[in-house]
Amino acid sequence: MRRLIAAVAVAALAGCGATSSATTTRVGRFDGARAFGLLKLQVDLGPRPAGSATSRALAAMIKARLPNGHYEAVPGGLRNVVGSLPGKEPPIVLGAHYDTKDSPPGFVGAEDGAGGTAELLEVARVLRRDRPPEGARAIRFVAFDGEECPGTDDSNFLACGVRGSKAYVARHPKAAAMILLDFVAQKQLSIPREATASPALWGKLRSAAQATGSGAAFPARTQGGVEDDHTPFLERGIPAIDLIDFDFACWHRLCDDLSAVSERSIDTSGKAVLELMRRLRAGR
C-alpha cells in the first residue's frame, strides 16, 4: 500500500451461541482470541515476502482454512488463495494480502499482512457455518499475493505492487462489492473512511459497526486516499472499501511486531466486518 494524499481530517476454538434474525440463522460469532492466534501464527513464521518458501507454506495453511480453498496463479510465479461460498452472482469479495514487505530485513508484518489475513480467515470460518438466507449472494474470500512491491522502490506502486488483486480482477471482472482488510489490528484502532472508498458501502460498514458495539473504531470522517488492493476493483467500477488505519507509526518498520497489535482491536474490527458480510450476503 502507498499513501497518495495526506490524511484529511493455529487454535481450535469453536464459535457458539447461535442467534437468529428474519433473514438468516447465525450459528457463530467472531472469536477475537482465535483470530489473534492466527495473527501470531503468521508472525512466528517470520518474514513472508511474495514468492518465498515461507510465503508458499503460509499459502498452503490459508488454503486449508478457507471453504473450497484453491490457488489462482499470479504473474511472476505468485499465487492468490481463494475460497468461496455459493450463492447468487456476482459475489461479494472479502480480501487481504498475505505477503510482507521484503525490506527491512527481519520485517514480520504483524499488522501489515498478518492482521488482515487473520481476520479474513476468522470471518470465513464463521460464515461457512451460518445457515445462508434465502437468495443469499455468493462470497469469495481472497488472500492476495504480491501486494507489496519488491525491494524499496514504491514510486510506481500500481505497476510493481497489488499484483494479486490485479490478477484476480483480470480473471473475475465482476463483483457486487469488495471489502479489503488491511490495517485492522493495531492498538488504539481508529479507521476513518479512506478517500477513494465507496461512500455507500462505507456507510453500510459503519451501520454494521454500530450494531455490534464497534462504532467508535469507525469515526465519521474521511482520511486521505491510498493505492491498495481495492484499487483494481474501483477501476472496474466495483464498489470497494479499504479498512486501513493511517495512524500507524510502524508501517514498513521493524516495530510492526506483536507489540504493535492487540486482540481487542482485531475483535472490534472483525465483529463489524462479519456483520457487514452477513448483511450484504442477505441483500441488505
C-alpha positions in Angstrom: 0.0 0.0 0.0 1.2 3.6 -0.8 -0.4 6.7 0.6 -1.4 9.2 -2.1 -2.8 12.1 -0.2 -2.0 13.4 3.3 -4.8 12.4 5.8 -7.7 14.8 5.7 -9.4 15.2 8.8 -3.4 -22.5 14.9 -6.1 -22.8 17.7 -9.3 -24.8 17.7 -11.7 -22.5 19.4 -15.3 -23.2 18.2 -17.8 -20.3 17.9 -21.1 -20.9 19.7 -24.2 -19.1 20.9 -26.4 -19.0 17.9 -28.8 -16.1 17.3 -31.4 -15.6 14.6 -32.9 -12.8 12.6 -35.7 -12.5 10.0 -33.2 -13.1 7.1 -30.6 -15.6 8.4 -29.8 -18.0 11.2 -26.5 -17.2 12.8 -24.6 -20.0 14.4 -21.4 -18.4 15.4 -19.6 -15.3 16.4 -16.3 -13.6 15.6 -13.7 -15.0 18.0 -11.1 -12.4 18.7 -8.8 -14.8 20.6 -8.9 -17.3 17.7 -8.2 -14.5 15.2 -5.3 -13.2 17.2 -3.9 -16.7 17.4 -3.9 -16.8 13.6 -2.1 -13.5 13.6 0.6 -14.8 15.9 1.0 -18.0 13.9 1.9 -15.9 10.9 4.3 -13.7 12.8 6.0 -16.8 14.2 6.8 -17.9 10.6 9.0 -14.8 10.3 9.3 -12.7 7.1 6.9 -13.8 4.3 7.8 -11.8 1.2 6.0 -12.8 -2.0 7.5 -15.8 -3.7 9.5 -17.0 -0.7 9.3 -20.5 0.7 7.7 -19.2 3.9 5.1 -17.4 1.9 4.2 -20.6 0.0 4.0 -22.5 3.2 1.6 -19.9 4.6 -0.5 -20.0 1.4 -1.0 -23.8 2.0 -2.2 -23.1 5.5 -4.6 -20.4 4.3 -5.9 -22.8 1.6 -6.7 -25.4 4.2 -8.7 -23.0 6.3 -10.8 -21.4 3.5 -14.1 -23.0 2.3 -13.4 -24.6 -1.1 -9.9 -23.2 -0.9 -7.8 -23.2 -4.1 -4.9 -21.4 -5.7 -5.1 -19.0 -8.6 -1.9 -18.0 -10.5 -0.4 -14.5 -10.3 2.2 -13.5 -12.9 5.8 -13.9 -11.7 5.3 -17.3 -10.0 3.0 -16.0 -7.3 -0.5 -17.2 -6.3 -3.6 -15.9 -4.7 -5.5 -18.2 -2.3 -9.2 -18.1 -3.0 -12.2 -19.6 -1.1 -15.9 -19.4 -1.8 -19.4 -19.8 -0.5 -22.2 -20.5 -3.1 -25.0 -18.1 -3.9 -26.2 -15.5 -6.4 -23.6 -14.0 -8.7 -21.8 -11.6 -8.9 -20.2 -12.3 -5.5 -19.1 -10.2 -2.5 -15.3 -10.2 -2.3 -13.6 -10.1 1.1 -9.8 -9.7 0.7 -6.5 -9.2 2.5 -2.9 -9.6 1.4 -0.7 -12.3 3.0 2.8 -11.2 1.8 5.1 -9.0 3.8 7.4 -6.3 2.7 10.9 -7.7 2.0 12.6 -4.7 3.4 13.9 -4.1 6.1 15.4 -7.5 6.8 13.5 -9.3 9.5 10.2 -7.4 9.0 7.4 -9.7 10.2 4.3 -7.6 9.4 2.1 -8.3 12.5 -0.3 -5.5 11.3 0.7 -5.2 7.6 -0.1 -8.6 6.3 -0.9 -10.8 9.3 -3.8 -8.8 10.8 -5.9 -8.7 7.7 -5.2 -12.3 6.8 -6.2 -13.5 10.3 -9.4 -11.5 10.2 -10.2 -12.9 6.8 -9.8 -16.4 8.0 -11.9 -16.0 11.1 -14.8 -14.3 9.2 -14.6 -17.1 6.6 -14.8 -19.7 9.5 -17.9 -18.2 10.9 -19.7 -17.5 7.6 -19.2 -21.1 6.3 -21.1 -22.3 9.4 -24.0 -19.8 9.0 -27.3 -21.0 7.5 -27.5 -18.8 4.5 -30.6 -16.7 3.9 -32.9 -17.5 1.0 -31.4 -15.9 -2.1 -28.0 -15.4 -0.5 -25.3 -13.8 -2.5 -22.1 -15.7 -3.3 -19.0 -14.8 -1.3 -15.3 -15.0 -2.4 -12.5 -14.9 0.2 -9.2 -13.9 -1.4 -5.8 -13.8 0.2 -3.8 -11.7 -2.3 -0.2 -12.4 -3.0 2.3 -9.7 -4.1 0.6 -6.6 -2.7 4.0 -5.2 -1.8 6.5 -4.0 -4.4 9.8 -5.9 -4.4 12.6 -4.0 -2.8 12.3 -0.5 -1.5 11.1 1.5 -4.6 7.4 2.1 -4.3 7.4 5.2 -6.6 5.2 3.5 -9.2 3.2 1.3 -6.8 0.4 0.3 -9.2 3.0 -1.0 -11.6 5.1 -3.0 -9.1 2.6 -3.7 -6.4 -1.0 -5.0 -5.9 -0.1 -7.9 -8.2 -2.5 -10.4 -6.7 -5.6 -8.1 -6.9 -4.8 -7.0 -10.4 -4.6 -10.7 -11.5 -7.8 -11.5 -9.6 -9.8 -8.7 -11.2 -8.5 -9.6 -14.7 -9.8 -13.2 -14.2 -13.0 -12.2 -12.3 -14.1 -8.7 -13.6 -17.5 -8.7 -11.9 -18.3 -8.4 -8.2 -21.2 -6.9 -6.2 -18.8 -5.3 -3.7 -15.3 -5.6 -2.4 -14.1 -5.2 1.2 -10.4 -5.0 1.8 -8.9 -5.8 5.3 -5.5 -4.1 5.6 -4.7 -2.4 8.9 -7.3 -3.8 11.3 -5.4 -5.0 14.3 -3.2 -2.2 15.6 -3.5 -0.8 19.1 -5.6 2.4 19.5 -7.6 1.3 16.4 -9.4 4.1 14.5 -10.4 3.6 10.9 -12.0 6.6 9.1 -13.2 6.3 5.5 -10.4 6.1 3.0 -11.0 8.9 0.4 -11.4 6.6 -2.6 -13.7 4.2 -0.9 -17.4 3.8 -1.9 -19.4 6.2 0.4 -22.5 3.9 0.3 -20.6 0.8 1.1 -18.7 2.6 3.9 -21.9 3.7 5.3 -23.1 0.1 5.5 -19.9 -0.8 7.3 -20.4 2.0 9.9 -24.0 0.9 10.4 -22.8 -2.7 11.0 -20.1 -1.5 13.4 -22.6 0.5 15.4 -24.9 -2.6 15.6 -22.1 -4.7 17.1 -20.8 -2.1 19.5 -17.7 -1.3 17.3 -18.9 2.1 16.1 -16.2 4.1 17.9 -13.5 2.4 15.8 -15.0 3.8 12.6 -15.4 7.5 13.1 -17.5 9.7 10.8 -14.6 11.4 8.9 -12.5 10.9 5.8 -8.8 10.4 5.6 -6.5 10.6 2.6 -6.6 8.2 -0.4 -4.4 5.2 -1.0 -3.5 2.8 -3.8 -4.1 -0.6 -2.4 -5.7 -4.0 -3.3 -9.1 -2.4 -3.6 -7.9 0.0 -6.3 -8.1 -2.5 -9.2 -11.7 -3.2 -8.2 -12.6 0.5 -8.1 -11.0 0.9 -11.6 -13.5 -1.8 -12.8 -16.4 0.2 -11.3 -16.9 -2.2 -8.4 -17.9 -0.6 -5.1 -15.0 -1.1 -2.8 -13.7 0.0 0.6 -10.3 -0.3 2.4 -10.1 -0.8 6.1 -6.8 0.9 6.9 -5.7 3.0 9.8 -3.2 5.6 8.6 -2.1 6.5 12.1 0.3 3.5 12.3 3.8 4.6 13.1 5.3 1.2 12.4 4.4 1.0 8.7 7.2 -0.9 6.9 9.3 -0.7 10.1 10.6 -3.5 12.3 8.4 -2.3 15.2 5.4 -3.8 13.2 5.5 -6.8 15.5 3.3 -8.3 18.2 3.8 -5.2 20.4 2.0 -3.1 17.8 -1.2 -5.1 17.6 -3.9 -6.3 20.0 -6.6 -9.0 20.4 -9.1 -6.3 21.3 -8.6 -4.4 18.1 -8.9 -7.4 15.8 -12.0 -8.4 17.7 -13.5 -4.9 17.4 -12.9 -4.6 13.6 -13.7 -8.3 13.0 -17.2 -8.1 14.6 -18.1 -5.2 12.4 -16.9 -6.9 9.2 -18.7 -10.1 10.0 -22.0 -8.2 10.5 -21.4 -6.3 7.2 -20.8 -9.5 5.3 -23.9 -11.1 6.8 -26.0 -8.1 5.7 -24.5 -8.0 2.2 -25.0 -11.7 1.8 -28.6 -11.3 2.7 -29.0 -8.4 0.1 -29.2 -5.6 2.7 
